[in-house]
Amino acid sequence: MLATNRLEASIAAVVADANLHARWLNTFSYLEYVGFRKIVKSQRAEALTAEILTHALEEGRHALGLKKLALKVGGDAFAAYAPENMLCGEEAEDYFQSLDKSCDEVFAALPDAARAKLVYCYVTWLIERRALDVYGVYKTALGASPIAGRIAGLLMEEEKHLSDISAEIAANDPEFATRAPQLEAVEAALYETFIDRLVAELSRSRASSVAPAAVTA
């Protein structure tokens, strides 16, 4: 089954179960927080532009917004990022960190400042593209839920991030046309691995939620 179809099936299962749904929201809140943290830690203060700072703050705001939704759906148990309150949280972070490492290796020969800038640009570009896909499928699965409106607003900001970062890459990397497909392939492979793990986790969760048949005398 294609990754897109597996994602649609997985999200349909998630939104049908309040606990899974809260764990899903908490996981994406965590990833938005990881994005915020990585931007802040990777960018030197002397090179931190208003645009990058705005992006970091918006990632933090997304993390908070999704956290509030997780709390609304699942209750106070989702106040923190405990592993049991996320859905493949470790695997999701592995996807993010592995992508960051792969991009860093591509630009390893550049001076530190140039490398940091291009790694930030490419990781952002790749993740924003994927986020639009995942959040789009999620919004569709939500139907008329009030949460869908919140996700629509998030999607609009992600679209702007993607537009801004695409222009930034075009202005700073003359090899974008040849480099982009290579990194897209890396991201796609990492994403497939994450989807594999998500599908497996959902299967385990559904199996554990099925009560054993009562034993009669």
C-alpha positions in Angstrom: 0.0 0.0 0.0 1.3 3.5 -0.9 2.5 5.7 2.0 -0.4 8.2 1.3 -3.0 5.4 1.5 -1.4 4.0 4.7 -1.4 7.5 6.2 -5.1 8.0 5.4 -6.0 4.6 7.0 -3.8 5.4 10.0 -5.3 8.8 10.6 -8.9 7.5 10.2 -8.1 5.0 13.0 -6.5 7.8 15.1 -9.4 10.2 15.0 -11.9 7.5 15.8 -10.3 6.8 19.2 -10.0 9.7 21.8 -6.9 8.3 23.4 -5.1 7.7 20.1 -6.2 11.1 18.9 -4.8 12.8 22.0 -1.5 10.9 21.6 -1.3 11.9 18.0 -1.9 15.6 18.8 0.7 15.4 21.6 3.2 13.8 19.2 2.9 16.6 16.7 3.0 19.2 19.4 6.3 17.6 20.5 7.6 17.7 16.9 6.7 21.4 16.6 8.6 21.9 19.8 11.6 20.0 18.5 11.5 22.2 15.4 11.5 25.3 17.6 14.3 24.0 19.7 16.5 23.1 16.7 16.1 26.5 15.1 17.1 28.3 18.3 20.1 26.0 19.0 21.4 25.8 15.4 21.4 29.5 14.5 24.1 31.9 15.7 22.8 35.1 17.2 24.8 37.2 14.8 23.0 35.5 11.9 19.6 35.3 13.4 17.3 37.3 11.1 13.8 38.5 11.9 12.4 35.9 9.5 14.1 33.0 11.2 13.1 34.3 14.7 9.5 34.6 13.5 9.6 31.0 12.2 11.0 29.8 15.5 8.3 31.6 17.5 5.6 30.2 15.2 6.9 26.7 15.7 6.6 27.3 19.4 3.1 28.6 19.0 2.1 25.6 17.0 3.5 23.3 19.7 1.4 25.1 22.3 -1.7 25.0 20.2 -1.5 21.3 19.5 -0.7 20.7 23.1 -3.9 22.5 24.2 -5.9 20.3 21.7 -4.3 17.2 23.1 -5.4 18.3 26.6 -8.9 19.0 25.4 -9.2 15.6 23.7 -7.4 13.5 26.2 -7.4 15.4 29.5 -4.7 16.3 32.0 -2.7 13.1 31.4 -1.3 14.8 28.2 0.1 17.8 30.1 3.7 16.6 29.3 5.5 14.7 26.6 5.7 11.3 28.4 6.4 8.5 25.9 3.2 6.7 26.8 1.3 9.8 26.0 2.6 10.1 22.4 2.1 8.0 19.3 5.4 6.8 18.0 7.1 9.9 19.6 10.6 8.4 19.6 10.2 7.2 16.0 8.9 10.6 14.9 11.9 12.4 16.5 14.2 9.8 14.8 12.7 10.9 11.5 13.4 14.6 12.3 16.9 14.1 13.7 18.0 11.7 10.9 16.8 14.1 8.3 18.8 16.9 10.0 21.9 14.7 10.1 21.6 13.8 6.4 21.3 17.4 5.4 24.2 18.4 7.7 26.4 15.7 6.0 25.6 17.1 2.5 27.0 20.5 3.5 29.8 19.3 5.8 32.5 20.9 3.6 31.1 24.4 3.9 32.1 27.0 6.6 30.0 26.8 9.7 27.8 29.8 9.1 27.0 28.8 5.5 26.4 25.1 6.5 24.1 26.1 9.4 22.0 28.3 7.0 21.6 25.7 4.3 20.9 22.9 6.7 18.2 25.0 8.3 16.8 25.9 4.9 16.7 22.3 3.5 15.4 20.7 6.7 12.7 23.3 6.9 11.8 22.9 3.2 11.6 19.1 3.4 9.6 19.1 6.7 7.2 21.8 5.6 6.4 19.9 2.4 5.7 16.8 4.5 3.8 18.7 7.1 1.4 20.1 4.5 0.7 16.5 3.3 0.2 15.0 6.8 -1.8 17.9 8.2 -3.9 18.1 5.0 -4.9 14.4 5.3 -5.6 14.9 9.0 -7.8 17.9 8.4 -9.8 15.9 5.8 -10.3 13.1 8.3 -11.5 15.5 11.0 -14.5 16.4 8.8 -16.7 19.0 10.6 -14.8 18.7 13.9 -13.9 22.1 15.5 -10.3 20.9 15.5 -10.4 21.0 11.7 -10.6 24.8 11.8 -7.5 25.0 14.0 -5.6 22.7 11.6 -6.7 24.9 8.7 -5.1 27.9 10.3 -1.9 25.9 11.0 -1.8 24.8 7.3 -2.0 28.4 6.1 1.1 29.3 8.2 2.9 26.2 7.0 2.2 27.2 3.4 3.8 30.6 4.0 6.8 29.0 5.7 7.3 26.8 2.6 7.0 29.7 0.2 9.5 31.8 2.2 12.0 29.0 2.6 11.8 28.0 -1.1 12.7 31.6 -2.0 15.5 31.5 0.5 17.0 28.3 -0.9 16.7 29.6 -4.5 18.7 32.7 -3.4 21.4 30.8 -1.6 22.0 27.5 -3.3 22.8 27.5 -7.0 22.7 23.7 -6.9 19.1 23.5 -5.7 17.8 21.9 -8.9 20.2 18.9 -8.6 20.4 18.7 -4.8 16.7 18.9 -4.0 15.7 15.5 -5.6 18.5 13.7 -3.7 17.4 15.1 -0.4 13.7 14.5 -1.2 14.6 10.8 -1.7 16.3 10.7 1.7 13.3 12.3 3.4 10.9 9.9 1.6 12.8 6.9 2.8 12.8 8.2 6.4 9.1 9.0 6.2 8.3 5.4 4.9 10.1 4.0 8.0 8.0 6.2 10.2 4.8 5.2 8.6 5.8 1.5 9.0 6.3 2.1 12.7 3.0 4.0 13.0 1.0 1.3 11.4 2.6 -1.3 13.6 1.9 0.8 16.8 -1.7 1.3 15.8 -2.1 -2.5 15.2 -0.7 -3.1 18.7 -2.9 -0.5 20.3 -6.0 -1.9 18.6 -5.1 -5.4 19.7 -4.5 -4.4 23.3 -7.9 -2.6 23.4 -9.8 -5.7 22.6 -10.9 -7.2 25.9 -10.4 -11.0 26.2 -13.5 -13.1 26.0 -15.0 -14.0 29.4 -14.4 -17.5 30.6 -17.6 -19.4 31.4 -17.9 -22.5 33.6 
